[in-house]
Amino acid sequence: MFYQCPKCKTCWQHPISKCPNCFVQPERIRSNKAKVIGVSRVIIPTLTHPIVPYFALVLEDERGNRWAQKSVKEYKVGEEVSFDSESSPEAVAIWRVKYDILEAIEKIVELIGGIKINQNSKIIILPTLIFPAHPYLGENTNPQVLDTVIKFLIQKGAKAENIKVAGQSFDEIPIEVSAKKSQFLQVCTENKVGLLDLAKTKFVKKTADSFNFEISAELYEQDIIINLPTLNIHPKLGVSGATENIFKFLNKRSYLALKYLFASEQIFSKINESLPENILTVGEAMNVQKKNKFTVLLSFVLAGYNMVNMDRVFAEICMLDSLPEYLKKTKIENIPVIGRKIKEVQFNIETI
């Protein structure tokens, strides 16, 4: 993605509000093709790039714009670099946020086959909202990512009044307090979308084997459901992300009773049978909190329809060894990964 002034035609790789020469807002210019014009083979590992060898490519688009990109696949000068989409519900798309979050959201949604939206589409977004914490702590979904997802949906044709940002408190802290400090309330106000407390909605009863669930009726009244978790490292679970976030659609009393009797993976395996099939998960891994509570800037977004696969891919990116049994059973080689390859984005999270 490049940003070009419509008057003087100057281009930038990073988004700016106004051209410093003409004082007008630059236009977003997408690159459709990229040709390799330079290759360097790197064989010395670093903390942020531990897997070697890899290749540092210099790419050029059809307009002559140039940029650098990492690749585990070797390319020759003159070859074209492209990324194929994958419509499989098992696929997970990965993309790095370089400067523009909107570019990354557009790309990962495109890679998993796109999303059909019209002005009558009813949409609900479920971000991670656990604590009343500032965004830089990485406890909740980054408000910039939430803001970008809402703008992306409106750009695709959705009406703001048909979009709801949902949440629920499973402790004694009111959801309004967490929404305000996490800046979610500000994002909703600026975009004129509703903020929904799921605890105040009606719940429907669902049964799977011996498991009895009470799930918010809102979930079954929407055309598009977006699970928007922050992907994090949990000291006990290994990964805290897509599968755990979906529990916020449950009635608090019902969830706490199940949590007392069963492990999270057991609850998810059964509730998944009662959930709608059209839940798109967009995993946000901008600022990832390590076990020691320090945060690491990863700047990735992931997308897919299989929540377990997404958590497994995130664990592989962070090179985690300690995983719950249900993620150990999910073989990484069986997951179609599109966009950026896992080896291109792997981090030894314990050392950085």
N, C-alpha and C positions, 0 to 999 in steps of 0.2 A: 504494500500500500504506500502511495506517495501523495503528497499534498501540493497542488500547483496553484499559483496565483493566476486567476483568469485574465489579468491585465498584462503583467510583465512576463508571465510563463515561468517564473522561478519555481523550482521544485525543492521540497524538503522530505526527508524520511520520517520525521516526527511531526505530529499534529501541532499547529500553531493557530491562535485565534485570528490573527491578522497579518497580512504581508507587511514587513517593515518598510517596504519601498512604496507600496500603493495604498496601504491601510484598508484593504478589502479582505474578506474571508476567503482562504484558499479552498479549492474544490478537492474532494477525495478522488484519487485516480487509482483504480485497481490494475494490477499487472496480471494479464491472462497467460503469458508465456514467459519462461525464464531460460536463458541459454547460459551454459558454463563458459566463462572466458578466462578462468584461472583456477588452479587446483594446488593445494599444499597438503602433503601427508604429515600428520602429527603423530609422533611415537612416544612423546614424553607425557606421562599422566600428571594431572594436577588435582587439587581437592574438588574443584567444580567440574572437572572433566576426567574422571578416573578410568574410563574405559578407552583403551587405545588398541590398535591405531584407529584414527578417524581422519576425515578429510575436511579441510576448510575451503569452501568453494567461494569464488567470486562470480556472482550472477548478474546478468543484464537482461532487462525486459525489452519489449518491442519498441519502447519509446527511448531507449538508451539509458534508462536509470539503472544504477548499479548498487549492489549490496552484498554483504558476506553472509554465509550460512554454513552451519555444521552439518556433516553427513557421515553416516557409517558406511554408506555405499560409495564405491569409487566411481567417479565420472571422468570422462575425457573432455578436453576442451572442444567445444562445439556441440556437445550433447545437450538435449533439452531436459529440464527437470520438471516433473509434473506429479500431481497427487491424485490418485483415483478415489472416487467415492465408494462407499460400501453400505448397502441397504440392509444387511443382516442385522437382526435384533441383538446378536451377540457381540457386535463390533463396538470398539471404543476408539474415539478420535482424540488425538492429542495435538495441541498447538501452543506455541510459546507466545506470550504477550510481550511484544518488544516495546512498542510505544503506545499503540492504540488498542484498547480492550475490545472495541466494536469490531475491528478487523478480525480479531481472534474468534469472537462469538460467531461472526458471519461465516468464517472458514470452517469451524467444527460442525456447525449445523449443516453446511453444504456437504461436508464429507460424509455425514451419516444419512444423506438422502434428502435433506431439506425438510421444511415444515410448512404445511398448508394453513394459511390464515386468511380470514376475510373480516369484514367490519362487524359481523355478527358473532364472531368467535368468542366464546366465554373462556377466559384463561385464569388459572390460579397458579401462583408462584409460591413455593415453600422454601425460603432460605433458612440456613442455620441461624437460630436465634436462641442462644443458651443463657448468656449472662449479660448484664448491663455493662458492657466493656467497650472501650474505644477501639476503632478499627485496626490500629497498628498492632494490637495484641494478638490478632489472628484467632480469637475465640469464635467469632460469628462470621457469616458471609461478608466479604468486603462490600461496603455500600456502593463503591464505584462499579463493581460487577453487577449488582442488583440494578442500579440505575441504567447501565448499558443494556442489560437484558430487556428491561421495560422499553427503552428507546428503540431497540431492535424490533420488538414485537409491533410497536406503533409504526415503525418504518415499513414493516411488512404488510400493514393494512389493518391492524387491530385498533379498536377504539379504547381510549384510556378508561372510560367508564365501565368497560367490560373486563378489565384486568383487576385482580385482587392479589395482594401480598398477604399470605397467611402465616400465622404463628400461634404458639400456645406455650404457656408456662407450666412446667412440670414440678415447680418448686413454689416457694412462698413469695417470690418476686413477681409483681404484676407485669404482664406482657408489655404494657404501655411504657413502663420504666426502661425495660431492655430495648424497646424499639426506639425510644428517644435518644439514649446514650450511644447506641450502635449506629445512629444516623439514618436508620430505616424510615423513621417518621418523616424526616426531612426529604428523603428521596421520594416517598409516596406523595407528599404535599406538592413538591415541585413538578411531578409528572401527572398530578391529578388522578391518581389511582387509589383504590380503597385499601385500607389496612384491616384485615379480618382476624379477630380473636376466635380461633377454632373451638375454644372451650364454650363459647356462647352459641354454637351452632347445634343443629339437631344431629343425632347419631343413629346409625342403622346397625342392626346386629347381624354379624356374619359368623358362620361356623366352619371350621376346617378340622376334621377329625375330632379330637377332644378339646380343641382350642376355641374359645368363644371371644369374639372381638366386637368392639363397638367403634365403628369407623365414621368419621364425619360425613354427613350426607352431601356436603359441598363437593366432595371428591367425585361423586357420580353425576353431578350436574354440570360439569365443565367439558368443553370441547378439547381443551389443551391443558395438560397438567405438567408443570415444570418443577422438578425437584432440584433445588439449587443449594446443595450443601457446600460447606467449606471442608476440604479434605485435610485431615490432621492426623497426628500420631498420638495414639492413646497409650498411656503407661501399662494398662492391663489388656485392652482389646487388640493392641497393635495398630489398628487403623480405626479412626473415627471419621465416618464420611457418609456415603450415599445411603447404605442400608439403615444406619442408625437414625438418620434425619427423617426418614419416612414414618417413623413411629409417632411423630407429632400430629399425624392425622387421627390417632387413636384417642379415645376418651381417657382422660388422666387417670381416673380410678381404675378403669379396665387395664390400662398399661401397667400401672404400679403393681396390680395384683399378679399379672403375668410375669413381670420382671422378678417378683419375689420367688416364683416357682420355677422359671425356666431361664436359660441363657438367651442372650440377644439373637444368636444365630438360629435357635429353635423357634423363637417368636417370628422372626423374619421369614423363615422357610414356609410357615403356615399362613401368615398374613399376605404373603406374595400371591397366594392362590386366590385371594379375595379382592386384590387390587385391580383397577382397570389396566389394560395392556398398553395404553397410549401415554405412559408416564415417561417423559423425556428428562433424563438427568444431565444437568450441566454442572460438573464438579469444578469448584474454584480452588486453586492451589497457588494463590498469590503469596501470602505470608503464612508459612507453615510453622506451627509451634512444635518444638521438639519436646522430649520427655522432661527435660530440665527447665521447661517453660520459656526458654529463649526462642525467638522466632527467626526463621530463615527465609530470605526472599527467593522463591522459586519461579514465580511468574508463569504459571501454566494454567490452561483451562482444558477440561476433558468433557466429552459428551458421549452419550450412548443410552440405550434402553435397558440394559442389563446392569443393575446396581452392584451385584456381586462382582461382576467382571471389572467394573470401574474401580472398586476398592482394591481388587487384586492388582490391577495395572498400577495404581498409585503406590501400593506397597513395593512393587518391583522398581518403580522410578526412584523411590527413597532407599532402595536396597535394604529393606527390613528383613531380619532373620526370624524374629519372634512374631508368629501369626496365629490367629485362632484356627481351629480345625477346619471350619468351612472354607476359609481362604486357602489353606494348604491343599485342600482337595481340588481347588480350581487351578488347573494347570495353565500357566501363562502362555505356553506354546499353542494352546487350543483357542486362544482369544484373538480374533482378527483385529489388529491394531493398525489404524490408518492415520494419515497425516505425518507427524514426526514419529520416528521409530524410538522404542524405549531406550535403546543403547545411546541414542543421540541426546537424551534428556536425563539420564540417570545421575543421581547425586548420592554420595555417601553422607546421609543426613546426620550421622553421629559425629562427623568430624568437621562440618562446616558451620 
